[in-house]
């Protein structure tokens, strides 16, 4: 097998018939030094593989887990995927993107929340979080959240949760959901462009309620604004999550329902 690197991409080509982790480890480590935001392993050039060869990816997963590194495997040929599927612990936990571009978009979103660094606010500044859903009701929630933030001199944090199915690794690329997350945050920032600074966050989780709860704890927020979608079905879907949050959260919880919607509760 041949290992090449170009910018943030490591390219594998040839036959993967033995464990190439030592060579790949060196390439990943050097690439991460140049591109700490993450590394993409392009497998489009692989021609064949056996179980001993795909054990390389088991070592990749161990490296990711211990180093908390952002590494995404991309463009894996179907024939190689068939071999990966024969090693369940690899296939179920390895983050795989359909293409290098898809992997890069996913890495960009993972990096995005920490890229907008600014001077830390005074210790007394409170923090307000608002959940984004991507629906029209977000606008009403953002307007109210901005008013509350201004009145209380609170720092605003925009939160979009990407829910990852339990049969996929938490870092697995989710192109559709990541696209919705990016669009929702861009739309929110446009609405808030006259309201001052806001900090965007895209969090991944298995459960919406648990992810919101851990996020609020992580940023030490004192208020959470939750938009309630208009449709009865959406309200039904979110009702369990909202009940759980109200029962478990220590923070102040504010629900916002968009104008013109008919009450179903």
N, C-alpha and C positions, 0 to 999 in steps of 0.2 A: 504494500500500500504506500502511496505517496501522500505526504502531508505538506501543504503549502499555506502561506498566510498572506493576506492582503487587507490592509487597514484593519477593520474589526471582524473580518471573516477568515475562518480557517477552512481550507478546501481539502477534502479527502477524495482520493481517486484510486482506482484499481481494486484488487481483491482484498477483502478483510478476512483473512484466514487464521489470524492469531491475535493475541491481545497486544494492541499497539499503544497501551495507555502511557508508558514512559515517554514515548515520542510526543504523543498528543498533549500530555501534561506540560511538557516544556513549551510547546506552541501556545497553549491556553494561557499559561502564566505570563509569557512575554507579551501576548496580545492584550491581556488585561492591564498590564502596566501602561500600555499605550492608550487603551480605550477602557477605562474603569467602568464605564456605563454598561458594558456587557460584550459578550462574544457570541458570534454565530458560527456554528459548525455546518458547512455546506457539504451534504453527502451526495449531491447529484452525480458526482463522478464515480461513485462506487459501482462496481460491476457484479460483485458477488460477495457472499459472506457465509460463515458458518457460526455455530453457537460459541465456539471459542473466540471468534472474532468479535461478535456483538457483546462479549463480556467486557470489551473496551468501554462500552457505554455504561455498564454497571459502575466502573471506576469513575466515569465522568459524573454520575449521579452522586457518588460518595464525595467527590471533590466539591460539587455544588452545595451539598448539605453541610459539609464541615467548614467551607470557606465563605458560605453565604454569597457565592458568586452568581452573577447573571449569565448563564450559558444556555443558548437555545439551539437545538438541532433542527436543521431545515432540509427540505428537498430530498427526503429519503425515498429511493426507488421502491416500487411495490415489492420487488423480489427480496429486498433487504428487510422491508417491513414484515414480510412473512416469517423471516428468521427471528426478528425481534419478538414477534407474537409467541414464539415458542419458548421465550424466556419471560414469563408473566411479570416478574418484579421489575424488569426493564421497561417493557411496553407500557405498564400501567403508571409508571412514575416518571418517565422521561418526557420532558417538554419538547414536542415536535411541531414545527410550523410547516405549512405547505410550500413555502418559498422563502428565499432570503429576504425579500422585501417585506413579507408578512412578519417574519421574525424581527426585522429592524423596527417596524412600527410598534410591535409589542414591547421591545426594549425601550423605545422612546417613551412610551406611556409609563413604563415602570420607573423610568428616570425622571419623568416630568415633575412630579410633586416636589422633589428635592432640588430641582434646578432653579426654582424661583426663590433663592435664599435672600434674606434681607436682615437688617439689624434686628436683633431680638427685642421684642417689646418690653416695656417695664414690667416687673414681676406682678404688679397690681392689675395689669390689663386683663380683662376677662375675655373668654373665647366663645364665640358662637359658631355652631356648626349647622349647615343646612344640607339635607339629603337631596340630591338631584335624581330625578327619574327619567328625564328626557321628554316628559309630557308637557303640554301647555300649562298645566297647573304650576310648574316650576316658576313661571314668571311672577305669579301672585305671591308665592312663597318667598321669592328673592326680594321683592319690593318690601314686604313686611319685615323680612330678616334685616334688610339694610336700615330700615327705620329703627328697629330695636338696637342694632349695632351702634348706630349713631347716638341714640339716646343713652346707651349704657357705656359708651366708649369701648366697645368690644371689637376684638379682631375677628373677621369673618373667615370661616373655613368651608370650602365647597367640597362635598363628598359624593362620589359616585361609586357604587359597589358593583363590581363584576363578580357574579356568582359562578363558580367553577364546579361542574359536576364532580361527585365524589370518585368517579372512576377515572378521572384525569388528574395529573399532578397539578398542584396549585399554581405553578408558573406556566402552565400550558398556554400557548397563544390562543386567544379567543377573538378572531378578527372581527366578527359582527358586533360582539358586545364591546370590544375595545373601541371600535368606530363610533358606536353610540355614546360611549363614555366621553370620548374626545369631543364629539359634537355638542353634547350636553354642557360640558365645561366651557367650550368656546361661546355658546349661546348665553350662558350665565354671566360670563365676563363682559359680554357686550351689553347686557342689561345693567350690569353694575359698574360700567366704565366711569360713571360720574359719582360713584359712591365711595371711591377710595380703594385701598388695597384689599385683595382677597387671596387666600391661599388655596390652590386646587389640590385635591387628593383623589387618586384612583386606587381603591383598595380591593383586594381579591379575598374571597371567602367562600365558605360552603353554605353558610347560613346568614341571611340578611340581618336578623336581630343581633346575633352574636358578633357579627362584624362591626355593626354600628356601635355596640356597647364597648368593644375593645378599642375602637377608634377614639371614642369620646374620652376614655380613660387615658389613652396614649397622649392626646394633646391637652388633656386637663380642661376640657370644655365645661362650661357651666350651663349652656342652653343648647338645645337641638330643635331645629325647625323641620317638621316633616310634612311634605306636600301629600295631600290625599287625592288620588285620581278621581275623575268624574264618574266613570262607569261603575255600575253596581258590582260587576264581576271583579274589577280591580280592587274595590273596597273590600269585597269578600276575601280576596286573596291576601290582602295586607292586614286584615283585621287581627289575625292571630299574632302576627309580628308586632303590631302596635300594642296589643294587650300585654304582650310579654315585656315590651320596652317600658310601658307605663308602670308595670309592676316592679321591674328590676332596676331601672335607672334612678340615680340620685339627682341627675340634672333636671332642670326645668324642661318640660316637653311642650312644644307648641305645634298644634296641627293646623294646616292651612288647606282650605278647600277652595278651588277656583271659582270665580264669579260666574253666575249663570247656570251652575249645576244644581240638579234637584237632589234634595236630601234623601238618603236612603237609610239613615241610621237614627 
